[in-house]
Amino acid sequence: MDGQPGGGCQDPRYRHEHWCAACGTGRVFSIIRCRVVRGVPPCSECGEQRWMDEIDAFIAGVQGA
């Protein structure tokens, strides 16, 4: 679960966004929430727990090109 909030995110910015891989909903997380909370939180829209960060989005965009 690397790169997901509560599951290994190492983004050093105090506030940063993650996107739900299932429905695309974006949500801003704090560094405290990403690193301290145990377990990946569910998406407020669809309930999935598959979050992407900016690196995931960039890789997906490159692969989809």
Secondary structure per residue as TSV (DSSP state, phi and psi in degrees):
chain	resnum	aa	ss	phi	psi
A	1	M	-	360.0	25.9
A	2	D	T	-58.2	142.9
A	3	G	T	84.8	-1.9
A	4	Q	S	-102.3	147.8
A	5	P	T	-60.0	131.3
A	6	G	T	76.8	1.7
A	7	G	T	-140.6	34.2
A	8	G	T	116.9	7.6
A	9	C	-	-63.2	131.7
A	10	Q	-	-116.6	15.9
A	11	D	-	-60.9	123.0
A	12	P	-	-79.5	-10.4
A	13	R	S	-71.3	142.5
A	14	Y	S	-60.2	-45.5
A	15	R	E	-124.7	131.5
A	16	H	E	-152.6	161.6
A	17	E	E	-101.9	146.9
A	18	H	E	-125.6	153.6
A	19	W	E	-121.7	143.2
A	20	C	E	-73.9	125.3
A	21	A	T	-70.7	-18.9
A	22	A	T	-85.3	-47.8
A	23	C	T	-118.0	-10.6
A	24	G	-	87.3	3.0
A	25	T	-	-65.4	131.3
A	26	G	E	-95.3	147.0
A	27	R	E	-147.0	134.0
A	28	V	E	-87.1	131.3
A	29	F	E	-119.2	151.2
A	30	S	E	-91.2	159.9
A	31	I	H	-60.3	-34.8
A	32	I	H	-64.1	-45.9
A	33	R	H	-63.4	-41.9
A	34	C	H	-67.3	-35.3
A	35	R	H	-99.5	-26.3
A	36	V	H	-97.7	-39.6
A	37	V	S	-64.1	134.0
A	38	R	-	-93.9	129.9
A	39	G	S	91.9	141.4
A	40	V	-	-79.3	125.4
A	41	P	-	-71.5	149.1
A	42	P	-	-76.1	154.9
A	43	C	-	-67.0	137.1
A	44	S	T	-70.7	-18.6
A	45	E	T	-91.4	-46.0
A	46	C	T	-120.5	-10.7
A	47	G	-	85.0	-3.7
A	48	E	-	-70.8	161.9
A	49	Q	-	-123.8	35.8
A	50	R	-	-112.8	89.9
A	51	W	E	-93.7	147.3
A	52	M	E	-115.2	153.2
A	53	D	-	-113.9	-173.0
A	54	E	H	-62.1	-35.8
A	55	I	H	-66.5	-44.3
A	56	D	H	-58.8	-44.7
A	57	A	H	-62.8	-41.4
A	58	F	H	-63.6	-46.4
A	59	I	H	-62.4	-42.7
A	60	A	H	-62.6	-39.5
A	61	G	H	-65.8	-40.0
A	62	V	H	-68.0	-43.9
A	63	Q	H	-67.6	-31.8
A	64	G	H	-80.7	-8.2
A	65	A	-	-74.4	360.0
